[in-house]
Amino acid sequence: MAPEYLGDTVPHRWLPLKATSFQKALTAVSLDILQAGIGGRLTPSIQIQEKLEVGSGTVQKALQELSENGGVVLRVKGHQGTLVIDYNPAILWRSAQLAPLRISLTPPGAQELGALSMNIRNQFRKFGLGMEFDYILGAQNRLDTLSKDSHSTALISIGAAKSRNLLNNKNYSILDFGPESYYQRDSLLVLTSPKISNPKKLRVALDKTSYDHETLTLDEFENKAGVEYVNCPFPEVPSAILAGRADIGIWHRVQAVIPPEQAGLKVSQLGSGSLSHKKSSISNAVLIWPSSLKEITALLGMIDIKEVRKELQATAKVKVSSKGR
């Protein structure tokens, strides 16, 4: 059976035709509160009841239930209408029957992203809410999942966001997890073949579909003579070098059955100097979503970003300490 769209009063939300009048009202009112935000004004009840074709008592009952269960604190201010004084985004999200928030991120393997996804999930668990992860290779491919009709966000590096002018774009909202949440200092490596057939013609693996990989690679090798770039997806850099298709390439360390050192590749840290600035400029992980989806803004506003950053820093220190031993 086809779903019923309730129009501008409750954008981005579909309800089954069999939903009761009260559930329709509860869904519409919950989403309206989320999108109004603290200090915002609710849509007049008459407009909601006309859209839903329900009685005024049904809308008022929905507001009363949300007030009584701690979902919202409202204040009626005469001609200004009903204002949102405070709310609980988790209660409202559930009351609106919204699907779990989806986050698209790069395929698993890197310690930084594993730690970040775990900490985000733990934050949501505090409020009894779940979330779903979609693993998609390529920042642009993840950004392509964003839609005004879908409760999804994309996790990319701050460098990739800057390159697409998303940081100061009013159409998108950003949550920045801070330095080294996407790339830790020691996780970006240069892999080199132990046997380079022609040192005067260095074949460098380059992933042109990845802003981060292309930026780092060009910065590392652009001033070196005799460089020839070879197209190669960045996760495949180790195998490309081992297979003889490339001599050298930059790689983001991930968990592997056989580490590149054991496979016989020479491993060194990425260069210093001006490159350090490049590394820091892409080291932050940022979540991005359409600003029109204010309910996502409300939900992600629940995250204790200071706690997440502290946990990520602790993870980085443990990693460095274990390497030191």
Backbone hydrogen bonds, N-H to C=O, Kabsch-Sander energy under -0.5 kcal/mol:
donor,donor_aa,acceptor,acceptor_aa,energy
4,E,15,L,-2.4
5,Y,3,P,-0.5
6,L,13,R,-0.8
9,T,6,L,-0.5
10,V,7,G,-1.0
13,R,10,V,-0.9
15,L,4,E,-1.9
19,A,16,P,-1.8
24,K,20,T,-2.5
25,A,21,S,-2.2
26,L,22,F,-2.9
27,T,23,Q,-2.6
28,A,24,K,-2.5
29,V,25,A,-2.9
30,S,26,L,-2.3
31,L,27,T,-2.2
32,D,28,A,-2.1
33,I,29,V,-2.3
34,L,30,S,-2.2
35,Q,31,L,-2.3
36,A,32,D,-1.7
37,G,33,I,-2.2
39,G,84,V,-3.6
40,G,37,G,-2.4
42,L,82,T,-2.8
47,Q,44,P,-1.0
48,I,44,P,-1.5
49,Q,45,S,-2.9
50,E,46,I,-1.8
51,K,47,Q,-2.0
52,L,48,I,-2.5
53,E,49,Q,-1.4
54,V,49,Q,-1.8
58,T,55,G,-0.7
59,V,55,G,-1.3
60,Q,56,S,-2.3
61,K,57,G,-2.1
62,A,58,T,-1.8
63,L,59,V,-2.1
64,Q,60,Q,-2.4
65,E,61,K,-2.4
66,L,62,A,-2.1
67,S,63,L,-2.0
68,E,64,Q,-2.5
69,N,65,E,-2.1
70,G,67,S,-0.8
71,G,66,L,-2.2
72,V,66,L,-1.2
73,V,86,D,-3.2
75,R,83,L,-1.9
77,K,75,R,-0.5
77,K,81,G,-2.9
80,Q,77,K,-2.5
81,G,78,G,-1.8
83,L,75,R,-3.1
83,L,81,G,-0.6
84,V,40,G,-2.5
85,I,73,V,-3.0
85,I,83,L,-0.7
86,D,73,V,-1.4
88,N,71,G,-2.4
92,L,88,N,-2.1
93,W,89,P,-2.8
94,R,90,A,-2.1
95,S,91,I,-2.5
96,A,92,L,-2.2
97,Q,94,R,-1.5
98,L,93,W,-1.9
101,L,130,G,-0.6
102,R,151,H,-2.0
103,I,132,E,-2.8
104,S,153,T,-2.5
105,L,103,I,-0.5
105,L,134,D,-2.7
109,G,110,A,-0.5
114,G,110,A,-1.9
115,A,111,Q,-2.4
116,L,112,E,-2.2
117,S,113,L,-2.5
118,M,114,G,-1.8
119,N,115,A,-2.1
120,I,116,L,-2.4
121,R,117,S,-2.2
122,N,118,M,-2.3
123,Q,119,N,-1.9
124,F,120,I,-1.9
125,R,121,R,-2.0
126,K,122,N,-1.1
127,F,124,F,-1.2
128,G,125,R,-1.6
129,L,124,F,-2.2
132,E,101,L,-2.6
134,D,103,I,-2.5
136,I,105,L,-2.6
136,I,134,D,-0.7
142,R,138,G,-1.9
143,L,139,A,-2.5
144,D,140,Q,-1.9
145,T,142,R,-1.4
146,L,143,L,-1.6
150,S,147,S,-1.3
152,S,150,S,-1.8
153,T,102,R,-2.5
154,A,288,I,-2.2
155,L,104,S,-2.8
156,I,154,A,-0.6
156,I,286,V,-2.2
158,I,284,N,-2.2
161,A,157,S,-1.8
162,K,158,I,-2.4
163,S,159,G,-2.2
164,R,160,A,-0.7
164,R,161,A,-0.7
165,N,162,K,-2.0
166,L,161,A,-2.4
169,N,166,L,-1.0
170,K,168,N,-0.7
172,Y,169,N,-2.1
173,S,289,W,-3.0
175,L,287,L,-2.0
177,F,285,A,-2.8
181,S,178,G,-1.3
182,Y,283,S,-3.1
183,Y,283,S,-1.4
187,S,184,Q,-1.7
189,L,187,S,-0.7
189,L,251,W,-3.0
190,V,268,S,-3.2
191,L,189,L,-0.6
191,L,249,G,-3.1
192,T,266,K,-2.3
193,S,247,D,-2.9
197,S,195,K,-0.7
201,K,198,N,-2.2
202,L,226,G,-1.9
203,R,201,K,-0.5
204,V,202,L,-0.7
204,V,228,E,-2.9
205,A,203,R,-0.5
205,A,248,I,-2.8
206,L,230,V,-2.8
208,K,206,L,-0.8
210,S,207,D,-1.4
211,Y,209,T,-0.6
214,E,210,S,-2.6
215,T,211,Y,-2.6
216,L,212,D,-2.6
217,T,213,H,-2.5
218,L,214,E,-2.6
219,D,215,T,-1.9
220,E,216,L,-1.8
221,F,217,T,-2.2
222,E,218,L,-2.2
224,K,221,F,-1.8
227,V,224,K,-0.6
228,E,202,L,-3.2
230,V,204,V,-3.3
232,C,206,L,-2.0
236,E,233,P,-1.9
237,V,234,F,-1.3
240,A,236,E,-2.7
241,I,237,V,-2.1
242,L,238,P,-2.4
243,A,239,S,-2.1
244,G,241,I,-1.1
245,R,240,A,-2.3
246,A,240,A,-1.1
247,D,203,R,-2.6
248,I,203,R,-1.7
249,G,191,L,-2.0
251,W,189,L,-2.6
253,R,187,S,-3.2
253,R,251,W,-0.7
255,Q,109,G,-1.9
263,A,259,P,-1.5
264,G,261,E,-1.1
265,L,260,P,-2.3
266,K,192,T,-2.7
268,S,190,V,-1.8
270,L,188,L,-1.5
275,L,272,S,-1.4
276,S,273,G,-1.1
277,H,273,G,-0.7
278,K,274,S,-1.5
279,K,275,L,-3.0
280,S,276,S,-2.3
281,S,277,H,-1.8
282,I,278,K,-0.8
282,I,279,K,-0.9
283,S,279,K,-0.7
285,A,178,G,-0.7
286,V,156,I,-2.9
287,L,175,L,-2.6
288,I,154,A,-2.1
289,W,173,S,-1.6
291,S,171,N,-2.2
293,L,290,P,-1.7
294,K,292,S,-1.8
296,I,293,L,-1.3
297,T,293,L,-1.3
298,A,294,K,-2.3
299,L,295,E,-2.1
300,L,296,I,-3.0
301,G,297,T,-1.2
302,M,299,L,-1.6
303,I,300,L,-1.3
305,I,303,I,-1.5
308,V,304,D,-2.1
309,R,305,I,-2.4
310,K,306,K,-2.1
311,E,307,E,-2.3
312,L,308,V,-2.3
313,Q,309,R,-2.3
314,A,310,K,-1.9
315,T,311,E,-2.0
316,A,312,L,-2.0
317,K,313,Q,-2.0
318,V,314,A,-2.1
319,K,315,T,-2.0
320,V,316,A,-2.3
321,S,317,K,-2.8
322,S,318,V,-2.5
323,K,319,K,-1.7
324,G,320,V,-1.9
325,R,321,S,-1.4
